[in-house]
Amino acid sequence: MPADADEPGSWLAVATDRVLAAVGPEYVPSNLNRRYFDLCLGMAMVQYSTACEMHQGTAKQYRKTERVIATAKRLKFQVQSDEFYSSKLDTLIPQLDAAINVLEQSKLSLEEIRYQQSRIENQRRFHTRERSAIEWLTGVELPTIFEEHLHIEAKVEWGPDRGALRRSPGGPYIRFARQFLIEFINSNFSDKTIALALIDARSGRARRRKG
């Protein structure tokens, strides 16, 4: 998360600028709704942290959620106080409330029964029995945002190479997801990891063992 996360408007805009620059200006629609697009990326970051909680239920992980909870609350305040988002309140506020609720339950762990019920519900929501958090993010959530706002199919483009096994994945979506991971969660996963997550999600294959 950027260092200036105390100001949602500023860090969201700067981070999103870099994501779009990585995709390429020729792929960005002239009528892109930047304010809504920025918010969707911010919410994806919050939801990714929520998905991580579904996998990592340790006390140490709970303590790390404080900053994400604060960011989610700032996003909620921004949505509620800006008339621009008034038509989307019925969708955005419940999503943010759900994420904040899950993260706070995880961090505090005061009501174990309620936490376990929430955990089961969110396992279904984030596909955590089938996919890791990063696989859900890059294979399910980010492709949805990418296609909805940029109107481009999220797919893997393979670079030319004499040996098929050595071909490198690329394309607008791979660049989009890679830069999102750098800007929003301070991680640098390989293009191959992103590509495999997308391919598996689109084909319906599960990479995690059930049970």
CORRAZI-V343587 format. One record per pair of residues at least 12 apart in sequence whose C-alpha atoms are under 10 Angstrom apart, sorted by the first residue. I is the first residue (numbers start at 0). J is the second residue. D is the distance in whole Angstrom. If there is no record, write none. Layout:
i:I j:J d:D
i:I j:J d:D
This chain:
i:0 j:14 d:9
i:0 j:41 d:10
i:0 j:44 d:9
i:0 j:66 d:9
i:0 j:67 d:9
i:0 j:70 d:10
i:0 j:180 d:10
i:0 j:181 d:9
i:0 j:182 d:7
i:0 j:183 d:5
i:0 j:184 d:5
i:0 j:185 d:6
i:0 j:186 d:10
i:1 j:13 d:9
i:1 j:14 d:8
i:1 j:181 d:10
i:1 j:182 d:7
i:1 j:183 d:7
i:1 j:184 d:9
i:1 j:185 d:8
i:4 j:66 d:9
i:4 j:67 d:10
i:4 j:69 d:9
i:4 j:70 d:7
i:4 j:73 d:9
i:5 j:66 d:10
i:5 j:69 d:9
i:5 j:70 d:8
i:5 j:73 d:8
i:6 j:70 d:9
i:6 j:73 d:8
i:6 j:74 d:10
i:7 j:37 d:10
i:7 j:38 d:9
i:7 j:41 d:9
i:7 j:70 d:8
i:7 j:71 d:10
i:7 j:73 d:7
i:7 j:74 d:7
i:7 j:76 d:10
i:7 j:77 d:8
i:8 j:34 d:9
i:8 j:37 d:9
i:8 j:38 d:9
i:8 j:73 d:10
i:8 j:74 d:9
i:8 j:77 d:8
i:10 j:37 d:10
i:10 j:41 d:10
i:10 j:182 d:10
i:10 j:183 d:10
i:11 j:34 d:9
i:11 j:36 d:10
i:11 j:37 d:6
i:11 j:38 d:7
i:11 j:39 d:10
i:11 j:40 d:8
i:11 j:41 d:7
i:11 j:182 d:9
i:11 j:183 d:9
i:12 j:33 d:8
i:12 j:34 d:8
i:12 j:36 d:10
i:12 j:37 d:6
i:12 j:38 d:9
i:12 j:41 d:10
i:13 j:37 d:9
i:13 j:182 d:9
i:14 j:37 d:9
i:14 j:40 d:9
i:14 j:41 d:10
i:14 j:178 d:9
i:14 j:179 d:8
i:14 j:181 d:9
i:14 j:182 d:6
i:14 j:183 d:7
i:15 j:33 d:9
i:15 j:36 d:8
i:15 j:37 d:6
i:15 j:38 d:10
i:15 j:40 d:8
i:15 j:41 d:9
i:15 j:175 d:10
i:15 j:178 d:9
i:15 j:179 d:8
i:15 j:182 d:8
i:15 j:183 d:9
i:16 j:33 d:10
i:16 j:37 d:9
i:17 j:175 d:9
i:17 j:178 d:7
i:17 j:179 d:8
i:17 j:181 d:10
i:17 j:182 d:8
i:18 j:40 d:10
i:18 j:174 d:8
i:18 j:175 d:6
i:18 j:176 d:8
i:18 j:177 d:8
i:18 j:178 d:5
i:18 j:179 d:6
i:18 j:180 d:9
i:18 j:181 d:9
i:18 j:182 d:8
i:18 j:183 d:10
i:19 j:149 d:10
i:19 j:171 d:10
i:19 j:174 d:9
i:19 j:175 d:7
i:19 j:178 d:9
i:19 j:179 d:9
i:20 j:174 d:9
i:20 j:175 d:9
i:20 j:178 d:9
i:21 j:171 d:8
i:21 j:172 d:10
i:21 j:173 d:10
i:21 j:174 d:6
i:21 j:175 d:6
i:21 j:176 d:9
i:21 j:177 d:9
i:21 j:178 d:7
i:21 j:179 d:9
i:22 j:170 d:8
i:22 j:171 d:5
i:22 j:172 d:7
i:22 j:173 d:8
i:22 j:174 d:5
i:22 j:175 d:5
i:22 j:176 d:9
i:22 j:177 d:10
i:22 j:178 d:8
i:23 j:170 d:10
i:23 j:171 d:7
i:23 j:174 d:9
i:23 j:175 d:9
i:26 j:149 d:7
i:26 j:150 d:9
i:26 j:151 d:8
i:26 j:171 d:8
i:27 j:148 d:9
i:27 j:149 d:6
i:27 j:150 d:9
i:27 j:151 d:9
i:28 j:148 d:8
i:28 j:149 d:6
i:28 j:150 d:8
i:28 j:151 d:10
i:29 j:149 d:10
i:30 j:148 d:9
i:30 j:149 d:9
i:31 j:148 d:7
i:31 j:149 d:7
i:31 j:150 d:10
i:32 j:148 d:8
i:32 j:149 d:10
i:33 j:148 d:9
i:34 j:83 d:9
i:34 j:84 d:9
i:35 j:78 d:10
i:35 j:83 d:9
i:35 j:84 d:8
i:35 j:87 d:10
i:35 j:148 d:9
i:36 j:144 d:8
i:36 j:145 d:9
i:36 j:147 d:9
i:36 j:148 d:7
i:36 j:149 d:9
i:38 j:74 d:8
i:38 j:75 d:10
i:38 j:77 d:9
i:38 j:78 d:9
i:38 j:84 d:10
i:38 j:91 d:9
i:39 j:91 d:9
i:39 j:140 d:10
i:39 j:141 d:9
i:39 j:144 d:7
i:39 j:148 d:10
i:40 j:140 d:10
i:40 j:141 d:8
i:40 j:144 d:8
i:40 j:145 d:10
i:40 j:179 d:8
i:40 j:183 d:8
i:41 j:70 d:9
i:41 j:71 d:8
i:41 j:74 d:8
i:41 j:179 d:10
i:41 j:183 d:8
i:42 j:70 d:9
i:42 j:71 d:7
i:42 j:74 d:8
i:42 j:75 d:10
i:42 j:91 d:9
i:42 j:94 d:8
i:42 j:95 d:7
i:42 j:98 d:9
i:43 j:136 d:8
i:43 j:140 d:7
i:43 j:141 d:7
i:43 j:144 d:9
i:43 j:179 d:10
i:43 j:183 d:9
i:44 j:67 d:8
i:44 j:70 d:10
i:44 j:71 d:9
i:44 j:136 d:9
i:44 j:141 d:10
i:44 j:179 d:9
i:44 j:180 d:9
i:44 j:182 d:10
i:44 j:183 d:6
i:44 j:184 d:7
i:45 j:64 d:10
i:45 j:67 d:6
i:45 j:68 d:8
i:45 j:70 d:8
i:45 j:71 d:6
i:45 j:74 d:10
i:45 j:95 d:8
i:45 j:98 d:7
i:45 j:99 d:8
i:45 j:102 d:9
i:45 j:183 d:9
i:45 j:184 d:10
i:46 j:67 d:10
i:46 j:71 d:9
i:46 j:94 d:9
i:46 j:95 d:9
i:46 j:97 d:9
i:46 j:98 d:6
i:46 j:99 d:9
i:46 j:101 d:10
i:46 j:102 d:10
i:46 j:125 d:9
i:46 j:132 d:9
i:46 j:136 d:8
i:46 j:140 d:9
i:47 j:98 d:10
i:47 j:125 d:9
i:47 j:132 d:6
i:47 j:133 d:7
i:47 j:134 d:10
i:47 j:135 d:8
i:47 j:136 d:6
i:47 j:137 d:10
i:47 j:140 d:9
i:47 j:184 d:9
i:48 j:63 d:10
i:48 j:64 d:8
i:48 j:67 d:7
i:48 j:68 d:9
i:48 j:98 d:9
i:48 j:102 d:8
i:48 j:132 d:8
i:48 j:133 d:10
i:48 j:136 d:10
i:48 j:184 d:9
i:49 j:64 d:9
i:49 j:67 d:9
i:49 j:68 d:10
i:49 j:97 d:9
i:49 j:98 d:6
i:49 j:99 d:8
i:49 j:100 d:10
i:49 j:101 d:7
i:49 j:102 d:6
i:49 j:103 d:10
i:49 j:105 d:9
i:49 j:118 d:10
i:49 j:121 d:9
i:49 j:125 d:9
i:49 j:132 d:9
i:50 j:98 d:9
i:50 j:101 d:10
i:50 j:102 d:10
i:50 j:118 d:10
i:50 j:121 d:8
i:50 j:122 d:8
i:50 j:124 d:9
i:50 j:125 d:6
i:50 j:126 d:9
i:50 j:127 d:7
i:50 j:130 d:10
i:50 j:131 d:8
i:50 j:132 d:5
i:50 j:133 d:9
i:50 j:135 d:8
i:50 j:136 d:9
i:51 j:64 d:10
i:51 j:102 d:10
i:51 j:125 d:10
i:51 j:127 d:9
i:51 j:131 d:8
i:51 j:132 d:5
i:51 j:133 d:8
i:52 j:64 d:9
i:52 j:101 d:8
i:52 j:102 d:7
i:52 j:105 d:7
i:52 j:106 d:9
i:52 j:118 d:9
i:52 j:121 d:10
i:52 j:132 d:9
i:53 j:101 d:9
i:53 j:102 d:10
i:53 j:105 d:9
i:53 j:115 d:10
i:53 j:117 d:9
i:53 j:118 d:6
i:53 j:119 d:9
i:53 j:120 d:10
i:53 j:121 d:7
i:53 j:122 d:7
i:53 j:125 d:8
i:53 j:126 d:10
i:53 j:127 d:7
i:53 j:128 d:9
i:53 j:131 d:9
i:53 j:132 d:8
i:54 j:118 d:9
i:54 j:122 d:9
i:54 j:127 d:7
i:54 j:128 d:9
i:54 j:130 d:10
i:54 j:131 d:8
i:54 j:132 d:8
i:55 j:105 d:10
i:55 j:132 d:10
i:56 j:105 d:7
i:56 j:106 d:9
i:56 j:108 d:9
i:56 j:118 d:10
i:57 j:105 d:9
i:57 j:106 d:9
i:57 j:108 d:10
i:58 j:105 d:8
i:58 j:106 d:7
i:58 j:107 d:9
i:58 j:108 d:8
i:59 j:106 d:9
i:60 j:105 d:9
i:60 j:106 d:8
i:61 j:102 d:8
i:61 j:103 d:8
i:61 j:104 d:9
i:61 j:105 d:6
i:61 j:106 d:4
i:61 j:107 d:7
i:61 j:108 d:8
i:62 j:103 d:10
i:62 j:105 d:9
i:62 j:106 d:6
i:62 j:107 d:9
i:63 j:102 d:10
i:63 j:106 d:8
i:64 j:99 d:10
i:64 j:102 d:7
i:64 j:103 d:8
i:64 j:105 d:8
i:64 j:106 d:7
i:65 j:102 d:8
i:65 j:103 d:8
i:65 j:106 d:8
i:67 j:98 d:10
i:67 j:99 d:9
i:67 j:102 d:8
i:67 j:103 d:10
i:68 j:95 d:10
i:68 j:98 d:8
i:68 j:99 d:6
i:68 j:100 d:9
i:68 j:101 d:10
i:68 j:102 d:7
i:68 j:103 d:7
i:68 j:106 d:10
i:69 j:99 d:9
i:70 j:99 d:10
i:71 j:95 d:7
i:71 j:96 d:9
i:71 j:98 d:8
i:71 j:99 d:7
i:71 j:102 d:10
i:72 j:95 d:8
i:72 j:96 d:9
i:72 j:98 d:10
i:72 j:99 d:7
i:74 j:91 d:10
i:74 j:92 d:9
i:74 j:95 d:8
i:75 j:88 d:10
i:75 j:91 d:8
i:75 j:92 d:7
i:75 j:93 d:10
i:75 j:94 d:10
i:75 j:95 d:6
i:75 j:96 d:8
i:75 j:99 d:10
i:76 j:92 d:10
i:78 j:91 d:8
i:78 j:92 d:8
i:78 j:95 d:10
i:79 j:91 d:9
i:79 j:92 d:8
i:97 j:117 d:10
i:97 j:121 d:10
i:98 j:121 d:10
i:100 j:114 d:10
i:100 j:117 d:9
i:101 j:113 d:10
i:101 j:114 d:8
i:101 j:117 d:7
i:101 j:118 d:8
i:101 j:121 d:8
i:102 j:114 d:10
i:104 j:117 d:9
i:104 j:118 d:10
i:105 j:117 d:9
i:105 j:118 d:9
i:125 j:139 d:9
i:125 j:140 d:9
i:126 j:139 d:9
i:126 j:205 d:9
i:126 j:207 d:10
i:127 j:205 d:10
i:127 j:207 d:8
i:127 j:209 d:9
i:128 j:205 d:9
i:128 j:206 d:9
i:128 j:207 d:6
i:128 j:208 d:7
i:128 j:209 d:6
i:128 j:210 d:8
i:129 j:200 d:10
i:129 j:203 d:10
i:129 j:204 d:8
i:129 j:205 d:5
i:129 j:206 d:6
i:129 j:207 d:5
i:129 j:208 d:7
i:129 j:209 d:7
i:129 j:210 d:10
i:130 j:196 d:9
i:130 j:199 d:9
i:130 j:200 d:9
i:130 j:204 d:9
i:130 j:205 d:6
i:130 j:206 d:6
i:130 j:207 d:5
i:130 j:208 d:9
i:130 j:209 d:10
i:131 j:196 d:9
i:131 j:205 d:10
i:131 j:206 d:8
i:131 j:207 d:7
i:133 j:180 d:9
i:133 j:188 d:9
i:133 j:192 d:9
i:133 j:193 d:8
i:133 j:196 d:8
i:134 j:192 d:8
i:134 j:193 d:7
i:134 j:194 d:10
i:134 j:195 d:8
i:134 j:196 d:5
i:134 j:197 d:8
i:134 j:199 d:9
i:134 j:200 d:8
i:134 j:205 d:10
i:134 j:206 d:8
i:134 j:207 d:10
i:135 j:196 d:7
i:135 j:197 d:9
i:135 j:200 d:8
i:136 j:176 d:9
i:136 j:180 d:9
i:136 j:193 d:9
i:136 j:196 d:9
i:136 j:197 d:9
i:137 j:172 d:10
i:137 j:173 d:9
i:137 j:175 d:10
i:137 j:176 d:6
i:137 j:177 d:9
i:137 j:179 d:10
i:137 j:180 d:9
i:137 j:192 d:9
i:137 j:193 d:6
i:137 j:194 d:8
i:137 j:195 d:9
i:137 j:196 d:6
i:137 j:197 d:6
i:137 j:200 d:9
i:138 j:153 d:9
i:138 j:176 d:10
i:138 j:192 d:10
i:138 j:193 d:7
i:138 j:194 d:8
i:138 j:195 d:8
i:138 j:196 d:5
i:138 j:197 d:4
i:138 j:198 d:7
i:138 j:199 d:7
i:138 j:200 d:5
i:138 j:201 d:8
i:139 j:196 d:8
i:139 j:197 d:7
i:139 j:199 d:10
i:139 j:200 d:6
i:139 j:201 d:8
i:140 j:197 d:10
i:141 j:153 d:9
i:141 j:172 d:9
i:141 j:175 d:9
i:141 j:176 d:7
i:141 j:179 d:9
i:141 j:197 d:9
i:142 j:154 d:8
i:142 j:172 d:7
i:142 j:173 d:10
i:142 j:175 d:9
i:142 j:176 d:8
i:142 j:197 d:8
i:142 j:200 d:10
i:142 j:201 d:10
i:145 j:171 d:9
i:145 j:172 d:7
i:145 j:175 d:8
i:145 j:176 d:9
i:146 j:172 d:9
i:149 j:172 d:10
i:151 j:171 d:9
i:151 j:172 d:8
i:152 j:171 d:9
i:152 j:172 d:8
i:153 j:170 d:9
i:153 j:171 d:8
i:153 j:172 d:5
i:153 j:173 d:8
i:153 j:175 d:10
i:153 j:176 d:10
i:153 j:197 d:8
i:153 j:198 d:10
i:153 j:201 d:10
i:154 j:168 d:10
i:154 j:169 d:9
i:154 j:170 d:7
i:154 j:171 d:8
i:154 j:172 d:6
i:154 j:173 d:8
i:154 j:194 d:8
i:154 j:197 d:7
i:154 j:198 d:8
i:154 j:201 d:9
i:155 j:167 d:10
i:155 j:168 d:6
i:155 j:169 d:6
i:155 j:170 d:6
i:155 j:171 d:8
i:155 j:172 d:7
i:155 j:173 d:7
i:155 j:190 d:10
i:155 j:191 d:10
i:155 j:193 d:9
i:155 j:194 d:6
i:155 j:195 d:9
i:155 j:197 d:8
i:155 j:198 d:8
i:156 j:168 d:6
i:156 j:169 d:5
i:156 j:170 d:5
i:156 j:171 d:9
i:156 j:172 d:9
i:156 j:173 d:8
i:156 j:194 d:9
i:157 j:169 d:6
i:157 j:170 d:8
i:157 j:194 d:10
i:158 j:170 d:9
i:166 j:191 d:10
i:167 j:190 d:8
i:167 j:191 d:7
i:167 j:194 d:10
i:168 j:189 d:10
i:168 j:190 d:6
i:168 j:191 d:6
i:168 j:192 d:10
i:168 j:193 d:9
i:168 j:194 d:7
i:168 j:195 d:9
i:169 j:190 d:7
i:169 j:191 d:9
i:169 j:193 d:10
i:169 j:194 d:8
i:172 j:193 d:9
i:172 j:194 d:9
i:172 j:197 d:10
i:173 j:189 d:10
i:173 j:190 d:6
i:173 j:191 d:9
i:173 j:192 d:10
i:173 j:193 d:7
i:173 j:194 d:7
i:173 j:197 d:9
i:174 j:190 d:8
i:174 j:193 d:10
i:176 j:188 d:9
i:176 j:190 d:9
i:176 j:193 d:7
i:176 j:194 d:10
i:177 j:189 d:8
i:177 j:190 d:7
i:177 j:192 d:10
i:177 j:193 d:8
